Amino acid sequence: MVHTHPGPPLPLILEDRTGAYTSTDFDDVYDRAFFHILCTSQRSVAIYPMTRRTSRKRDAHWSPAVHSPAAVLEFGGDGSLGSVRFAGAPGPVAMANYLRKTSMFGRSLSRKFACSDGREYKWVREGSQGEASPEWTCTTPDGFLVAQYDLKPSKARPYPSPDTPSGSSFTIHDGFAHLTLELLVSFTIMRHIQQYNL
């Protein structure tokens, strides 16, 4: 029998199925975590933890009416920021308080938020800095990389089927997998802020 020494823990690499922040699935490439994001009304986006990878079979019978979301994001009718509610929490929290600008006159796409572990983290949109650079990064206050979102390279060939992922990915680095839901929630709000130029 051959014994192998385990290597360092692998990061969660969640494939973004559609690239649309209000309607997509995030599936870990090693089948360790799955999340379904669904626009449940004109103003609401719900995030559901799933038990398996996206598939036509699951889509055919799965219904939000019989599943409880882990988090619900309520936006204003005009696209303004609303509130976020986590399952089990005593009540909703205003998004403007949940995700705060890093400075009074700072960029809107640079915001900090507190997680359930009692620590504060920061999302920043990096923009296009080359094919190897992520579009978004989440870091600790001392600059340690927690998560990143990478767009499909612009020169990549379009995918031929809607059943294949968008080519973009959301990576959560070792030591932060327990914050996956909170990172997805905060990131979804950050993309909404970008979409509506808030």
N, C-alpha and C positions, 0 to 999 in steps of 0.2 A: 504494500500500500504506500502510495506517495503522499507525503505530507507537505503542504505548502504553507508558507508564512503569510498571514493576511497583510495586505498592504495598507496604506493610509485610507481612511474612510472616503468613499466617493461622494462628491457633491450631488445634491438633487439637481438634475437637469430636466426641467419640465418643458416639453415641446408645446409650443403655442399653436393649436390646431388651425385657427382661422386668422389670427393677427388682429381681430376686432375685440376691443377691450370689454364690450358689453355682451358678447356672445361667442364663447370659445370654450375649449377644454385645454387644461394643462395636464399632460401625462408624462410622468417620469420615464426616461428611456430605459431604466432598469426595473420598471413596474413596482416602485415602492410607494408612490403617492399619485393620486388622481383628483382633479378638481374640475367641476363643471360651472361655468359662469353663464348666467342667463338673464336677459332683460325680461323681467316678468310683467312690466307695464311700461308706459311711456316714461315714467320717472324712476322706476325701481330696477336695481340690478342685484341678483342674489348669487351667492357663492355656495356651492354644494360640494362637500367631500364625497368622493365616489369610491367604489370598491374595485373597480377595474377600468381598464383602458377604454377610450372611446371606440365604439363600433356601431355599425348599422343595426345590429341586433339590439344593443342597448338603447339606441335612439328610438327604435320602433316601439318599445314598451315603456320606456322611462317617462314619468310624468312628475312635474314639480308639485302637483296637488297631493301626492302621497309621500313626499320627502320634505324634511325640514332643512332649511339652509343653515349653514354655520355663520353666515353674516349677510345682512341686507343693507344695501346702500340706497338711500332715498335722495334724489336730486330735485332741484327746483324745476318747475315747468319751463322756465326759460334757460335751463342748463346750469343755473347757479348751484353752488354747493349747498347740500342739505345736511343730512345726518347719517351716521353709521350705527348699526346695532348688531352686536355679536350675540349669538345664541347663549343664553344663560346669564347675560349681563342684566343688571337692574333696569336699564333703560338706554335709549339712544344717546349718542354723543354728537354734537355739532362737528361737521367735518372741518370747519375753520379752526376749531379748538384741537381737534385730533391731529391735523397736519398744519403746522404753523411755519410761516416763513422763517428762514434761518436768521434774518435780520430785518429791521423795520423797512429799509429801502432795498432789500435784497431781491433777487430774481424770484418770480413766482414759481419757477420749476426747480427751486432748491428749498426743500421743506424738511422739518424734523418732526418726529413723532415718538411717543413713549410706547413700549411694548409691555406685555404681561410679566416679563422678567425684571421689570423695574428699570431697564436701561433705555437710553434715548438713541435713536438712529436717524440717519439723514438720507433722503432721496435727492439725487441731482440728475438732471438731464444733461448728458455729456454732448449730445449732438453728433454730427458726422466728423469724426477725427481720423478716418481711415477705416479700411476693411476690418482690421483686427480690434477696433475699439468698440466697447458696448455703447448702446444708446443711452441707457440709464444705469446708474450705480447706487447702491445703498451701502452706507458705511457707518462705523461706530464714530463717536466724537473724535477719537484719535486717528481716524483715517483707515481703520482696518476694514477690508472689503467683506461685506455680508452677503450681498446678492447683486445680480446684474441682469439686464435684459439686452439681448443681442438680436439685432435685425438680420434677416436673411441678406447675405451679400448682394449688392445691387446688380452685379454681373451674373448672378446665379440664374440658371435656366428655370423658367416657370414650371411649377409642378403640374403634371398633366391631369391630376384627378383631385376632386374635392375631398377624397378620403385620405389624402396624405397631408401631413402637417404643413403649416405655412412656411416653415424654414426658420422662424424666429424662435428663440428659446429664453427661458427664465431660469437662471442658475442660482441656487442657494448653497452657499459654501459650508464646509464642514463646521459643525458646532452650532448651526443656526436652524437646523431642520425643524426644531420644535416651534419655531416662529413662522412656519410656512404660511399659515392662514393669514396672520397679521401682515406679513410682507405682501401677500397677494392683494389683500384689501387696500392697504396703503398705496400700492403700485397702481391699482385700478383707479383710485381717486386721482393720483398724479396724472395718469393718462387722460382722465376727464378734464382736469385743469388745463392740460395741453390742448386738448381738442377744442375747448371753448375759450381758450386764451384768457383764463381767469386770473 
